[in-house]
Amino acid sequence: MDDTALPLTQDMVVVLAIAAFTMVMFLFERIRADVVALVVLVLLGLTGLVEPESLFNGFAGNAVISVMGTMILGAGLDRTGAVNRLAAWLLRRAHGDERRLMLLTTAAAGINSPLMQNPSVMALYMPVAARLSSRTGLPLSKFLMPIAAAIVMGGGLTMVGNSPLILLNDLLIAANANLPSGAATLQPLKMFAPMPIGLALLAASIAYFHYYGSRRLPDTEGKGATPGRTQSYFAEAYGIAGDVFEVEVMPDSPLAGLTVGEAEKQLGAPHLLALRNGEEGRLAPPADSRINVGSVLGVMGTEQQVREFAERKKLTVGSRLEYFADTFNPSRSGISEAVVPAVSRYIGRTAGDLQLRRRYGVSLLAINRDKDVIREDVRDVALRSGDMLVLHSVWSDLPQLTAQRDLVVVTDYPKAKTRPHKLKAALVIFAITMLLALSSRLPVPIAMMTGVAGMLIAGVIDIDEAYAAISWKTVFLMACLIPLGWAMDSSGAAAWLAGHAIALLPEWLPAWVLQIVIALGTTAFSIAIGNVGATIVVVPLAINLALAAGGNPTAFALTVALAASNNFLTPSNAIIPMITGPAGYTPRDLWRVGGPLTLIYTVVTVVMVNLLF
């Protein structure tokens, strides 16, 4: 194929320009990824590259519906407390053997990963890892990277294990409209078609950390906290004493008339966690709450700090907790840690902007950023991806705070609103859903939504929880970028690029070498623009490369979909920022451990795809 056989047209130029614009915007992250995707959708509509009646079909596409179904089903399983039971089972089965515990935990995480989206699985397993770390004494850094790798690898077990695989069938079907004359029609892959590849990847990940990778992980002190060791852990890690006292404001106290926010800024002030005025008291009072004469404050700090502050500010320290005894009961409230994931809407905003105390009843005590602990004026610090927030709250308020996945709590705390009595119902419904998805008679989206309807009717999850379980950023990102893949294919831009790429390569080059190049290129693209963007841009190109080289288009496309998740090195993989803060990983740690793992992933993928196809 050469440029005379397929000349460059105006439509091709426009599509390639839009694709280049997309990659640049994703790379520099000046604008949120979902906003960029919406701009791309609008450009495709304005230029006429996608017909108006088809432009918004991505929102009703099989891929988007499957993603939504997977998220809701995963949330339903979480509500039953299945993961907490799994942690206890893992500890029992390990019989005190650290290597066996690691093997069981990573295998379980990998097998669970195709049940829901990777960030959701990681969010569920972080408290599990914290519990295992606290009970065994192993550093959390030894758990999180192997678990994250197993989750990514295990995502290849089914066609709904991650976003690229969910997108793949839609892209294969769309490619049929633009295949050259005589080419065989591309068939969508069955639900468990990639399972042998996923098993091989998962086994490779487990073996890598078992024999080599764990020794390369930093041997940092465990950073996960549980209610049982809150005081010692936070005193050591953040200098935050967990002792709570009640102090009463005297008539001559300079705090009388101040707001909570103003009182917190006083020199040597302990953490102000609760306020009682008259008969009304609350935890995490808003910053503009007024302190009056006779107000009772619930404060946290060392006894010396509290007594010195009380002496200076004319406060009376109570001999015991009288008004807040129930509030500060460790079974009801305490300190927790939460990490800010890469997809969080809180990035760039301060705790004051977010009104964490007013909206969620949560007090921010400190921020751990790149191993530096920020304690002063924490309410005015703009949050970044990977920040570890130290919070104090009633345990039952944490699920509401984390419902949108803007924060992921890594502390193992007593869960509220779980429905353990619905566990059997949830497992039966999920098993039926998988059987329906395995059947060739029902499309996967219908099977997934059947499971969602079953969980709603059975009371495993309610409709508001189902809405909250959906990451609308992911939905918009996928739905808005899908038409870009269509335009790459229908305009001939993918075929034009493929033809020129083949012309530059030696004719004797075997197809599997070309697949390795495509896999590594896709990995590079995913680091730059994310796995969804890489899949949508590269799959049409890979199909045309396969046709030009005489390879199997489905095999090439599947290689791309799998390689799009092969990123253990940078925060563009959504689960990496979730683990770097809690585990204390540095970029050097990620490259040292993740680099060899990326190469192993590529080799296993290409070998297994060629064995299957």
Steps between C-alpha positions, in 0.01 A plus 500: 500500500634849420381858501395481132267212579348689791547878463476731798161670500372806679289288735808298594695816579219631721463170688875472556508862622219430748680183617823697545311772691350234727838348580661838571215602732514169686878517526521848654182467712417870486134406455322203661498189283120472487472866393755438225296199386186714482685761291615221265140382464386851412782540244404173332143625474591848373734364232245244382744211544229313693136522396283699744264204555798282602702755695352419841460127447801441721289583805269211417780273380557153638832606650356783709203294622733215593726735698204639692369151573839382621535796737157444655549125539833560670342749739231244581761241595679761712181580694472140615839514674639229274848654497522518880412131516765435238767671714415281798503190279841591357647536849362163606624322189849651520567335840753769585714442189581841346578364152180299496300802616644712218430228246139456612433874518634582154327200344170599661537862381577383146202266489271774635624763254281402201193545721528881499718787377863498614486816721193359675676170571806685629277713724351183647836331556680793661321452835563126464871569453497739798338235717748233390791739554389593851440139603821356353743788551598495132545847346208615287751567220546122467128450435373782281715471186452121466124544554482783245693293244277198557190717451631635169608155380178335613299755306579292192296204625174624344382750242365725778814502714614848397393788275719410197360146482145628542560740209658239276187325369339830403816600312515161323138529386554860384807394300289263287343793318838600357671168428645457149318278254555130569608544864328273751245664730633561851298325769461632856681299763313286753487596866781268610700499176810661656496282813809289409693823442377649827596186693848503347543870582379450857730202549793700361427788739476274804820317404683828436430638847543162668849441364633848420278806524432496875872536570507813285214667686598756766497361852318799650310492822134404463282803440155350529310569820227304670283604793700274727827683448381850414677686780847345466493507122394862453727621780795336325413586140352848540573618853126491570411377848171318518409614853171690516402754770208726580566866581245761606524866397510732804351855502846662478626267225633675186340220294150622590353668194747346257405258225632145492724592205651792692553288813683233302756756386595595856860416591532151645134415446415127508273350238148630555270209419166574667297793631205513739298817547220454749323176425624486143827322424661368188817339374707687240337842549521729193772764507247782541338347810511746790663414835311647795554529874411159641566318173657157538771406250613150418872525424774253404864523602746402770395571857784750537403687185133517600569617855748768389254629239217496754707699748585768244143527365314479832340160437404233751615147417250232597619205702317263266288502187151596605323651200697328222560158654273327250619710207867416558444130569759318277227272370308804375766749388871538451786592268527366149710553189368564151692536176408740219480294176595636158135529391391695808301819455668631817836552329594869507242583769554562871324344796348842565359508146362149539345574842584150623377572851173664402410252224640174634578550868871433439795690646827517304795465739803470270611432143781261407646616168807333354610393852463858629235545770300824483333592831475879489204668329401171337157638409668744259721247318395413144474123464707299251470152355658250738463716812429302816246678719478433874137533605297479818134410476219275606563174316151498352570831322792364297295306240319820402834682468640230271183415306617684186855356521645852538674360808589139574525409869790260562438454872318187610208646695161367618277522192149637503207421274637162408250223436674176595166318504480565125832330423350175372247686287776719353721201418212308339400802291859558395547134403183511291623819336827335402318196361274726293804691373668172410194397298514596135128574502524823699729798437726585793332837578160331538653237727667768716183706531306186588735457795458868595120464495527184710713671766262796516193280536669277759602804707873436469542862391252786467458721197679801653799282583492367145512852358785589737697190394527622141808705412341749264841632403587157360162479324543838329862428412408177322178619337655818362818335366335199332398711194867597456577132440217482247636808320854359494362193325233645270716786373778258400750670734575173681553316169722782371717490814517120485605502138783742564613309808515173304694673220766600751541149642699215341283251309657204682386631840279231663155595628589432864780759491252751363266410787775567755560841342126574511475382861791719613365793298158459660661492844680825422173653375318389815764666718447822306123504441351227719377151416164605350653756265780262397253222421272717289788651300716189452244219441394627154867543411587149624217342298625671183860404577392134535318513166800657328747252657282194448441452873186431702315829561321368809830387653661838434199686644495279812873564547428873503211470747716298739810718460299815571487399868873416514613798705653452843724804473299823507183654648321477162401153622224598744601250770865611524427832679278303739795294628801734482398710802395219738801284410752782475609404148725743313512532118830311516330212685227483235745490210731252675216258575252588226749515210579126490133424565400705194737299280373170645142612434584577136674168434229290669225686314655454156587134561154411631313694229695317231438163667126572507472655153 
